Amino acid sequence: MSAEQLYIDPEACIGCAACMWECPVGAIHDEFDLPAHLEDYKEINAEYFVDNPLEVRDPMRTARRQLPEQRPQLRVAVVGSGPSGCYAVDQLSSITGVEVTLIDMLPTPYGLARSGVAPDHLATKGIAKMFAKIIRRPNVRCLFNIHVGVDITMAELRETHHAVILATGADTDRKLGIDGEDLAGSHSAREFVSWYNGHPDHAGLEPDLSAERVVIIGNGNVALDAARLLVAEPDALRASDMADHAVAALSTSAVREVVVVARRGVADAAYSASEFAALCQLDGVDVVAHPDEIGEDLAADAVAQSFTGRRKLDLARTLPPPETRASTRRIVFRYGLTPESIGGENRVESVTFRRTGADDSVSETLATGLVLRAIGYRSSPMPEVPFDDIAGTIAHDGGRIVADAGDGMYCVGWAKRGPSGVIGTNQVCAAETTEKLLADFRDGKLPEPAHATSHVDDLLAERGTMVVRHDQWLSIDAAELKSGQEAQRPRVKLVSVDDLLGTLNARL
Protein backbone atom coordinates (compact mmCIF):
# COMPACT_ATOMS: atom_id res chain seq x y z
CA MET A 1 0.00 0.00 0.00
CA SER A 2 2.79 2.44 -0.83
CA ALA A 3 0.94 4.09 -3.74
CA GLU A 4 -1.32 7.04 -3.00
CA GLN A 5 -4.01 5.61 -5.28
CA LEU A 6 -4.86 2.33 -6.97
CA TYR A 7 -3.42 1.84 -10.45
CA ILE A 8 -4.74 -0.84 -12.81
CA ASP A 9 -2.53 -1.89 -15.72
CA PRO A 10 -4.60 -1.37 -18.90
CA GLU A 11 -2.57 -4.06 -20.66
CA ALA A 12 -3.27 -6.67 -17.99
CA CYS A 13 -6.91 -5.78 -17.27
CA ILE A 14 -9.37 -8.33 -18.73
CA GLY A 15 -12.41 -6.09 -18.18
CA CYS A 16 -14.24 -8.41 -15.78
CA ALA A 17 -15.31 -5.43 -13.58
CA ALA A 18 -14.78 -7.47 -10.40
CA CYS A 19 -12.72 -4.68 -8.83
CA MET A 20 -15.49 -2.16 -9.56
CA TRP A 21 -18.06 -4.29 -7.77
CA GLU A 22 -15.79 -5.03 -4.81
CA CYS A 23 -14.54 -1.48 -4.15
CA PRO A 24 -16.37 -0.44 -0.93
CA VAL A 25 -16.32 3.28 -1.81
CA GLY A 26 -17.15 3.07 -5.54
CA ALA A 27 -13.81 4.60 -6.55
CA ILE A 28 -13.07 2.41 -9.58
CA HIS A 29 -14.49 3.29 -13.01
CA ASP A 30 -14.35 1.77 -16.47
CA GLU A 31 -12.06 3.81 -18.73
CA PHE A 32 -14.88 4.22 -21.24
CA ASP A 33 -17.29 5.49 -18.57
CA LEU A 34 -15.16 7.95 -16.59
CA PRO A 35 -16.93 10.95 -15.02
CA ALA A 36 -15.85 14.18 -16.72
CA HIS A 37 -13.80 15.39 -13.75
CA LEU A 38 -11.77 12.15 -13.77
CA GLU A 39 -10.90 12.04 -17.47
CA ASP A 40 -7.25 12.91 -16.79
CA TYR A 41 -6.82 9.76 -14.75
CA LYS A 42 -6.98 7.50 -17.81
CA GLU A 43 -3.66 8.97 -18.97
CA ILE A 44 -2.23 9.16 -15.44
CA ASN A 45 -3.04 5.50 -14.83
CA ALA A 46 -1.34 4.38 -18.05
CA GLU A 47 1.68 6.61 -17.43
CA TYR A 48 2.23 5.09 -13.98
CA PHE A 49 3.15 1.71 -15.51
CA VAL A 50 5.86 3.28 -17.68
CA ASP A 51 7.86 3.91 -14.48
CA ASN A 52 6.42 0.95 -12.58
CA PRO A 53 6.02 -2.00 -14.98
CA LEU A 54 3.76 -4.73 -13.71
CA GLU A 55 5.66 -7.69 -12.27
CA VAL A 56 3.58 -10.77 -13.04
CA ARG A 57 3.70 -13.41 -10.33
CA ASP A 58 1.94 -16.68 -9.72
CA PRO A 59 -1.15 -16.08 -7.59
CA MET A 60 -0.36 -16.46 -3.91
CA ARG A 61 -2.45 -19.18 -2.33
CA THR A 62 -3.31 -18.74 1.32
CA ALA A 63 -4.72 -21.43 3.53
CA ARG A 64 -7.82 -20.63 5.53
CA ARG A 65 -6.67 -19.63 8.99
CA GLN A 66 -7.84 -21.72 11.90
CA LEU A 67 -7.08 -22.20 15.57
CA PRO A 68 -5.08 -25.19 16.82
CA GLU A 69 -7.17 -28.21 17.83
CA GLN A 70 -5.82 -28.15 21.37
CA ARG A 71 -6.85 -24.48 21.78
CA PRO A 72 -10.08 -24.03 19.80
CA GLN A 73 -11.21 -20.82 21.52
CA LEU A 74 -9.55 -17.38 21.40
CA ARG A 75 -10.87 -14.18 22.98
CA VAL A 76 -9.50 -10.81 21.85
CA ALA A 77 -10.41 -7.27 22.93
CA VAL A 78 -9.94 -4.54 20.32
CA VAL A 79 -9.80 -1.03 21.80
CA GLY A 80 -10.80 1.53 19.17
CA SER A 81 -13.41 1.06 16.42
CA GLY A 82 -11.89 3.20 13.66
CA PRO A 83 -10.70 1.70 10.37
CA SER A 84 -7.66 0.00 11.89
CA GLY A 85 -9.74 -1.53 14.68
CA CYS A 86 -12.48 -2.66 12.29
CA TYR A 87 -9.95 -4.29 9.96
CA ALA A 88 -8.41 -6.12 12.94
CA VAL A 89 -11.89 -7.31 13.95
CA ASP A 90 -12.46 -8.47 10.37
CA GLN A 91 -9.21 -10.46 10.32
CA LEU A 92 -10.01 -12.20 13.60
CA SER A 93 -13.78 -12.68 13.51
CA SER A 94 -13.56 -14.53 10.18
CA ILE A 95 -11.86 -17.41 12.05
CA THR A 96 -14.05 -20.06 13.68
CA GLY A 97 -13.59 -20.09 17.44
CA VAL A 98 -12.51 -16.46 17.82
CA GLU A 99 -14.61 -14.09 19.91
CA VAL A 100 -13.94 -10.34 19.66
CA THR A 101 -14.94 -7.58 22.06
CA LEU A 102 -14.87 -4.20 20.26
CA ILE A 103 -14.56 -1.22 22.61
CA ASP A 104 -14.75 2.50 21.87
CA MET A 105 -14.68 5.57 24.08
CA LEU A 106 -17.49 7.25 22.09
CA PRO A 107 -21.08 6.01 21.77
CA THR A 108 -20.46 5.82 18.00
CA PRO A 109 -18.09 3.56 16.02
CA TYR A 110 -15.83 4.01 12.97
CA GLY A 111 -13.40 6.64 14.31
CA LEU A 112 -11.93 8.79 11.54
CA ALA A 113 -14.25 7.21 8.96
CA ARG A 114 -16.97 9.16 10.80
CA SER A 115 -15.11 12.15 12.22
CA GLY A 116 -11.99 12.51 10.07
CA VAL A 117 -12.95 11.96 6.43
CA ALA A 118 -14.07 15.24 4.84
CA PRO A 119 -17.88 15.49 5.00
CA ASP A 120 -18.16 16.19 1.27
CA HIS A 121 -16.28 12.96 0.47
CA LEU A 122 -19.39 10.84 0.91
CA ALA A 123 -18.11 8.03 -1.31
CA THR A 124 -15.09 7.55 0.97
CA LYS A 125 -17.37 7.55 4.01
CA GLY A 126 -19.15 4.63 2.34
CA ILE A 127 -16.45 2.39 3.83
CA ALA A 128 -18.59 2.45 6.99
CA LYS A 129 -21.09 0.18 5.21
CA MET A 130 -18.42 -2.51 5.02
CA PHE A 131 -17.42 -1.95 8.64
CA ALA A 132 -21.10 -2.25 9.65
CA LYS A 133 -21.18 -5.78 8.23
CA ILE A 134 -18.06 -6.67 10.20
CA ILE A 135 -19.16 -5.46 13.62
CA ARG A 136 -22.57 -7.14 13.40
CA ARG A 137 -21.08 -10.63 13.11
CA PRO A 138 -22.36 -12.99 15.82
CA ASN A 139 -18.89 -13.52 17.32
CA VAL A 140 -18.34 -9.75 17.74
CA ARG A 141 -19.78 -7.85 20.66
CA CYS A 142 -19.65 -4.07 20.92
CA LEU A 143 -19.07 -2.06 24.08
CA PHE A 144 -19.23 1.61 23.11
CA ASN A 145 -19.11 4.64 25.41
CA ILE A 146 -16.40 2.84 27.42
CA HIS A 147 -13.15 4.62 28.26
CA VAL A 148 -10.37 2.11 28.86
CA GLY A 149 -8.32 3.34 31.80
CA VAL A 150 -11.35 5.03 33.36
CA ASP A 151 -14.41 2.76 33.11
CA ILE A 152 -12.36 -0.42 32.85
CA THR A 153 -8.65 -0.97 33.33
CA MET A 154 -6.24 -2.57 30.90
CA ALA A 155 -5.49 -5.22 33.52
CA GLU A 156 -9.17 -6.13 33.74
CA LEU A 157 -9.37 -6.52 29.96
CA ARG A 158 -6.31 -8.75 29.98
CA GLU A 159 -7.85 -10.90 32.74
CA THR A 160 -10.85 -11.62 30.51
CA HIS A 161 -9.19 -11.97 27.08
CA HIS A 162 -6.23 -13.85 25.68
CA ALA A 163 -5.03 -10.68 23.95
CA VAL A 164 -5.74 -6.95 23.66
CA ILE A 165 -5.22 -4.96 20.44
CA LEU A 166 -4.92 -1.20 20.79
CA ALA A 167 -6.37 0.70 17.83
CA THR A 168 -6.51 4.01 19.65
CA GLY A 169 -5.19 6.20 16.82
CA ALA A 170 -3.40 9.53 17.15
CA ASP A 171 -5.32 11.78 19.50
CA THR A 172 -3.04 14.82 19.78
CA ASP A 173 -0.88 17.04 17.57
CA ARG A 174 2.71 17.81 16.74
CA LYS A 175 3.86 21.27 17.79
CA LEU A 176 5.46 24.02 15.74
CA GLY A 177 7.51 25.18 18.71
CA ILE A 178 7.20 28.89 17.85
CA ASP A 179 6.06 31.98 19.72
CA GLY A 180 2.32 32.63 19.61
CA GLU A 181 1.39 29.04 18.86
CA ASP A 182 -1.05 28.97 21.79
CA LEU A 183 -2.81 32.27 21.04
CA ALA A 184 -6.58 32.26 20.65
CA GLY A 185 -7.31 31.69 16.96
CA SER A 186 -4.48 29.16 16.56
CA HIS A 187 -5.87 25.63 16.28
CA SER A 188 -4.61 22.30 15.10
CA ALA A 189 -6.11 20.98 11.88
CA ARG A 190 -7.17 17.91 13.87
CA GLU A 191 -9.34 20.08 16.11
CA PHE A 192 -10.81 21.93 13.13
CA VAL A 193 -11.59 18.70 11.26
CA SER A 194 -13.19 17.24 14.38
CA TRP A 195 -15.24 20.44 14.78
CA TYR A 196 -16.75 20.39 11.31
CA ASN A 197 -17.30 16.63 11.50
CA GLY A 198 -19.19 16.89 14.79
CA HIS A 199 -16.82 14.99 17.10
CA PRO A 200 -18.22 15.41 20.64
CA ASP A 201 -14.84 16.49 22.05
CA HIS A 202 -14.54 19.44 19.63
CA ALA A 203 -18.07 20.47 18.69
CA GLY A 204 -17.70 23.59 20.82
CA LEU A 205 -14.48 24.84 19.20
CA GLU A 206 -15.92 28.06 17.65
CA PRO A 207 -13.09 28.99 15.24
CA ASP A 208 -12.94 32.69 14.37
CA LEU A 209 -14.14 33.03 10.78
CA SER A 210 -14.49 36.82 10.83
CA ALA A 211 -11.27 37.60 8.93
CA GLU A 212 -10.95 37.31 5.17
CA ARG A 213 -7.75 35.24 5.25
CA VAL A 214 -6.97 31.92 6.93
CA VAL A 215 -3.42 30.56 7.01
CA ILE A 216 -2.86 26.80 7.08
CA ILE A 217 0.64 25.67 8.02
CA GLY A 218 1.34 22.30 6.39
CA ASN A 219 0.07 20.91 3.10
CA GLY A 220 -1.05 17.32 3.59
CA ASN A 221 -4.45 16.05 2.52
CA VAL A 222 -6.01 17.22 5.80
CA ALA A 223 -4.84 20.76 5.01
CA LEU A 224 -6.39 20.52 1.54
CA ASP A 225 -9.69 19.30 3.00
CA ALA A 226 -9.79 22.24 5.42
CA ALA A 227 -8.90 24.74 2.68
CA ARG A 228 -11.60 23.41 0.35
CA LEU A 229 -14.32 23.53 2.99
CA LEU A 230 -13.34 27.01 4.18
CA VAL A 231 -14.14 28.45 0.72
CA ALA A 232 -16.99 26.10 -0.20
CA GLU A 233 -20.40 27.37 -1.27
CA PRO A 234 -23.14 26.97 1.39
CA ASP A 235 -25.12 24.63 -0.91
CA ALA A 236 -22.11 22.28 -1.10
CA LEU A 237 -21.85 22.25 2.69
CA ARG A 238 -25.54 21.44 3.09
CA ALA A 239 -25.20 18.55 0.61
CA SER A 240 -22.64 16.90 2.90
CA ASP A 241 -22.94 15.31 6.34
CA MET A 242 -21.06 18.19 7.97
CA ALA A 243 -22.25 19.00 11.49
CA ASP A 244 -25.05 21.59 11.56
CA HIS A 245 -23.09 24.07 13.68
CA ALA A 246 -20.23 24.01 11.15
CA VAL A 247 -22.58 24.43 8.18
CA ALA A 248 -24.10 27.49 9.86
CA ALA A 249 -20.71 29.01 10.74
CA LEU A 250 -19.05 28.39 7.37
CA SER A 251 -22.10 29.53 5.40
CA THR A 252 -21.85 32.98 6.98
CA SER A 253 -18.05 33.08 7.13
CA ALA A 254 -16.07 36.14 6.02
CA VAL A 255 -13.22 33.93 4.74
CA ARG A 256 -12.37 34.58 1.10
CA GLU A 257 -8.73 33.45 0.95
CA VAL A 258 -6.94 30.42 2.35
CA VAL A 259 -3.13 30.37 2.19
CA VAL A 260 -1.63 26.86 2.40
CA VAL A 261 2.04 27.12 3.40
CA ALA A 262 4.75 24.44 3.49
CA ARG A 263 8.44 24.46 4.42
CA ARG A 264 9.54 22.39 1.44
CA GLY A 265 9.05 22.44 -2.32
CA VAL A 266 6.29 21.17 -4.57
CA ALA A 267 7.75 17.72 -5.26
CA ASP A 268 8.01 17.11 -1.50
CA ALA A 269 4.43 18.22 -0.82
CA ALA A 270 2.64 16.01 1.68
CA TYR A 271 -0.65 16.05 -0.24
CA SER A 272 -1.40 13.34 -2.78
CA ALA A 273 -1.37 14.30 -6.46
CA SER A 274 -4.97 13.14 -6.82
CA GLU A 275 -6.25 15.36 -3.99
CA PHE A 276 -4.28 18.31 -5.37
CA ALA A 277 -5.71 17.74 -8.86
CA ALA A 278 -9.26 17.61 -7.49
CA LEU A 279 -8.72 20.86 -5.59
CA CYS A 280 -7.43 22.60 -8.70
CA GLN A 281 -10.75 21.83 -10.44
CA LEU A 282 -13.01 23.54 -7.88
CA ASP A 283 -15.76 25.63 -9.45
CA GLY A 284 -15.85 29.26 -8.39
CA VAL A 285 -12.50 29.14 -6.58
CA ASP A 286 -9.17 30.48 -7.88
CA VAL A 287 -6.33 28.11 -6.98
CA VAL A 288 -3.05 29.99 -7.44
CA ALA A 289 0.67 29.72 -6.69
CA HIS A 290 3.81 31.84 -6.89
CA PRO A 291 5.75 30.72 -9.99
CA ASP A 292 9.11 31.54 -8.39
CA GLU A 293 8.31 29.14 -5.51
CA ILE A 294 7.69 26.22 -7.85
CA GLY A 295 10.99 26.57 -9.71
CA GLU A 296 12.44 24.55 -12.54
CA ASP A 297 15.44 23.55 -10.40
CA LEU A 298 13.27 21.21 -8.35
CA ALA A 299 12.96 18.91 -11.34
CA ALA A 300 16.53 17.71 -10.69
CA ASP A 301 15.67 16.50 -7.19
CA ALA A 302 15.38 12.75 -6.63
CA VAL A 303 11.85 13.18 -5.31
CA ALA A 304 10.86 15.15 -8.37
CA GLN A 305 12.05 12.31 -10.58
CA SER A 306 9.48 9.95 -9.06
CA PHE A 307 6.12 9.50 -10.75
CA THR A 308 4.16 11.27 -7.99
CA GLY A 309 6.79 14.01 -7.66
CA ARG A 310 6.55 14.79 -11.36
CA ARG A 311 2.76 14.77 -11.19
CA LYS A 312 2.79 17.33 -8.37
CA LEU A 313 5.23 19.53 -10.25
CA ASP A 314 3.27 19.31 -13.48
CA LEU A 315 0.03 20.23 -11.69
CA ALA A 316 1.60 23.12 -9.78
CA ARG A 317 3.02 24.58 -12.98
CA THR A 318 -0.50 24.84 -14.42
CA LEU A 319 -1.64 27.11 -11.59
CA PRO A 320 -2.06 30.80 -12.41
CA PRO A 321 -0.10 33.46 -10.46
CA PRO A 322 -1.57 35.20 -7.39
CA GLU A 323 -2.58 38.21 -9.49
CA THR A 324 -5.40 36.11 -10.97
CA ARG A 325 -8.77 37.35 -9.71
CA ALA A 326 -11.45 35.46 -11.63
CA SER A 327 -13.44 34.53 -8.50
CA THR A 328 -14.24 36.04 -5.12
CA ARG A 329 -12.75 33.08 -3.24
CA ARG A 330 -9.32 31.59 -3.62
CA ILE A 331 -6.71 29.17 -2.29
CA VAL A 332 -3.06 30.24 -2.46
CA PHE A 333 -0.28 27.63 -2.34
CA ARG A 334 3.03 28.77 -0.88
CA TYR A 335 6.21 26.69 -0.84
CA GLY A 336 9.60 26.98 0.85
CA LEU A 337 8.44 29.04 3.84
CA THR A 338 9.21 28.16 7.47
CA PRO A 339 6.97 29.63 10.22
CA GLU A 340 8.89 31.88 12.63
CA SER A 341 6.16 33.22 14.91
CA ILE A 342 2.44 33.84 15.26
CA GLY A 343 1.75 37.45 16.19
CA GLY A 344 -1.01 39.15 18.14
CA GLU A 345 -1.80 40.69 21.52
CA ASN A 346 -4.50 38.41 22.89
CA ARG A 347 -5.33 36.51 19.75
CA VAL A 348 -3.91 35.70 16.31
CA GLU A 349 -3.31 38.72 14.07
CA SER A 350 -0.51 37.51 11.76
CA VAL A 351 2.05 34.82 10.95
CA THR A 352 5.66 35.53 10.08
CA PHE A 353 7.65 33.19 7.82
CA ARG A 354 11.21 33.08 6.57
CA ARG A 355 12.40 31.51 3.36
CA THR A 356 13.46 27.95 4.22
CA GLY A 357 17.23 27.78 4.46
CA ALA A 358 17.62 31.59 4.43
CA ASP A 359 18.71 33.79 7.33
CA ASP A 360 16.17 35.41 9.66
CA SER A 361 16.37 38.75 7.84
CA VAL A 362 14.46 37.29 4.86
CA SER A 363 10.92 37.18 6.19
CA GLU A 364 7.32 37.70 5.19
CA THR A 365 4.32 38.42 7.40
CA LEU A 366 0.75 37.48 6.49
CA ALA A 367 -2.18 39.12 8.28
CA THR A 368 -4.80 36.60 9.42
CA GLY A 369 -7.34 35.96 12.14
CA LEU A 370 -7.16 32.17 12.06
CA VAL A 371 -4.20 29.79 11.86
CA LEU A 372 -4.59 26.05 11.39
CA ARG A 373 -1.54 23.92 12.18
CA ALA A 374 -1.58 20.87 9.89
CA ILE A 375 1.86 19.42 10.61
CA GLY A 376 0.85 15.96 11.80
CA TYR A 377 -0.77 13.97 14.57
CA ARG A 378 0.74 11.85 17.31
CA SER A 379 -0.55 9.41 19.91
CA SER A 380 -0.71 10.03 23.65
CA PRO A 381 0.78 7.65 26.23
CA MET A 382 -1.65 5.22 27.89
CA PRO A 383 -1.39 3.78 31.41
CA GLU A 384 0.18 0.31 31.47
CA VAL A 385 1.36 0.64 27.83
CA PRO A 386 5.00 1.31 26.76
CA PHE A 387 5.35 4.44 24.63
CA ASP A 388 7.92 5.59 22.08
CA ASP A 389 8.08 9.32 22.74
CA ILE A 390 10.28 10.06 19.73
CA ALA A 391 7.97 8.35 17.22
CA GLY A 392 4.83 9.42 19.08
CA THR A 393 3.48 5.85 18.93
CA ILE A 394 3.09 2.81 21.12
CA ALA A 395 6.43 1.00 21.48
CA HIS A 396 6.14 -2.19 19.43
CA ASP A 397 7.83 -4.65 17.11
CA GLY A 398 5.67 -5.18 14.01
CA GLY A 399 2.51 -4.69 16.05
CA ARG A 400 3.56 -6.77 19.06
CA ILE A 401 3.90 -4.35 22.00
CA VAL A 402 7.36 -4.56 23.55
CA ALA A 403 8.05 -7.20 26.15
CA ASP A 404 7.78 -5.15 29.35
CA ALA A 405 4.04 -4.88 28.70
CA GLY A 406 3.80 -8.65 28.99
CA ASP A 407 2.49 -11.15 26.46
CA GLY A 408 -0.83 -10.55 24.78
CA MET A 409 -0.59 -6.81 23.97
CA TYR A 410 -0.70 -5.60 20.35
CA CYS A 411 -1.38 -2.44 18.35
CA VAL A 412 -2.60 -1.42 14.90
CA GLY A 413 -3.20 1.74 12.88
CA TRP A 414 -1.82 5.17 13.71
CA ALA A 415 -1.06 4.09 17.28
CA LYS A 416 1.33 1.59 15.67
CA ARG A 417 2.83 3.30 12.61
CA GLY A 418 2.03 6.99 13.13
CA PRO A 419 -0.36 9.12 11.04
CA SER A 420 0.36 7.73 7.60
CA GLY A 421 -1.40 6.03 4.72
CA VAL A 422 -5.00 5.93 3.58
CA ILE A 423 -7.94 3.96 4.98
CA GLY A 424 -6.94 0.83 3.07
CA THR A 425 -3.41 0.94 4.53
CA ASN A 426 -4.98 -0.18 7.80
CA GLN A 427 -5.96 -3.52 6.27
CA VAL A 428 -2.32 -4.43 5.57
CA CYS A 429 -1.32 -3.08 8.99
CA ALA A 430 -4.00 -5.15 10.76
CA ALA A 431 -2.99 -8.31 8.88
CA GLU A 432 0.60 -7.98 10.12
CA THR A 433 -0.49 -7.57 13.73
CA THR A 434 -3.12 -10.30 13.76
CA GLU A 435 -0.67 -12.78 12.22
CA LYS A 436 1.69 -12.14 15.12
CA LEU A 437 -1.15 -12.54 17.61
CA LEU A 438 -2.29 -15.83 16.07
CA ALA A 439 1.28 -17.14 15.96
CA ASP A 440 1.72 -16.31 19.65
CA PHE A 441 -1.54 -18.08 20.45
CA ARG A 442 -0.55 -21.19 18.48
CA ASP A 443 2.84 -21.20 20.25
CA GLY A 444 1.18 -21.10 23.67
CA LYS A 445 2.51 -17.65 24.56
CA LEU A 446 -0.90 -16.24 25.48
CA PRO A 447 -2.11 -17.35 28.92
CA GLU A 448 -5.69 -18.42 29.49
CA PRO A 449 -7.91 -15.59 30.83
CA ALA A 450 -8.73 -15.73 34.53
CA HIS A 451 -12.38 -14.72 33.98
CA ALA A 452 -15.10 -14.99 31.36
CA THR A 453 -15.77 -11.95 29.18
CA SER A 454 -19.04 -11.48 31.10
CA HIS A 455 -16.85 -10.34 34.01
CA VAL A 456 -16.30 -7.07 32.11
CA ASP A 457 -20.06 -6.56 31.88
CA ASP A 458 -20.39 -7.23 35.62
CA LEU A 459 -17.70 -4.67 36.45
CA LEU A 460 -19.27 -2.00 34.22
CA ALA A 461 -22.69 -2.65 35.74
CA GLU A 462 -21.27 -2.36 39.28
CA ARG A 463 -19.71 0.99 38.32
CA GLY A 464 -22.92 2.32 36.81
CA THR A 465 -21.35 2.81 33.38
CA MET A 466 -23.81 3.22 30.51
CA VAL A 467 -22.76 0.79 27.81
CA VAL A 468 -23.86 1.40 24.22
CA ARG A 469 -24.20 -1.95 22.52
CA HIS A 470 -24.54 -2.74 18.84
CA ASP A 471 -28.34 -2.56 18.65
CA GLN A 472 -28.26 0.77 20.50
CA TRP A 473 -25.73 2.18 18.05
CA LEU A 474 -28.11 1.15 15.26
CA SER A 475 -30.81 3.22 17.00
CA ILE A 476 -28.50 6.27 17.07
CA ASP A 477 -27.61 5.70 13.43
CA ALA A 478 -31.28 5.46 12.45
CA ALA A 479 -32.11 8.67 14.32
CA GLU A 480 -29.35 10.61 12.55
CA LEU A 481 -30.36 9.25 9.15
CA LYS A 482 -34.01 10.11 9.79
CA SER A 483 -33.11 13.67 10.76
CA GLY A 484 -31.01 13.88 7.61
CA GLN A 485 -33.89 12.69 5.46
CA GLU A 486 -36.16 15.33 6.98
CA ALA A 487 -33.56 18.03 6.31
CA GLN A 488 -32.81 16.64 2.81
CA ARG A 489 -29.25 15.91 3.83
CA PRO A 490 -27.26 12.61 4.00
CA ARG A 491 -27.28 12.67 7.81
CA VAL A 492 -27.70 15.12 10.67
CA LYS A 493 -25.13 14.21 13.32
CA LEU A 494 -25.70 14.37 17.04
CA VAL A 495 -22.60 16.13 18.32
CA SER A 496 -22.64 15.68 22.09
CA VAL A 497 -22.45 12.52 24.16
CA ASP A 498 -25.54 13.64 26.09
CA ASP A 499 -27.55 13.99 22.88
CA LEU A 500 -26.32 10.65 21.58
CA LEU A 501 -27.24 8.88 24.80
CA GLY A 502 -30.44 10.90 25.05
CA THR A 503 -31.62 9.31 21.82
CA LEU A 504 -31.40 5.93 23.54
CA ASN A 505 -33.17 7.14 26.67
CA ALA A 506 -35.99 8.52 24.53
CA ARG A 507 -36.55 5.03 23.10
CA LEU A 508 -36.71 3.29 26.48
Summary of the structure (lengths in Angstrom):
residues: 508
radius of gyration: 24.0
end to end distance: 45.4
largest distance: 73.3
contacts: 1596
relative contact order: 0.15
helix: 36%
strand: 18%
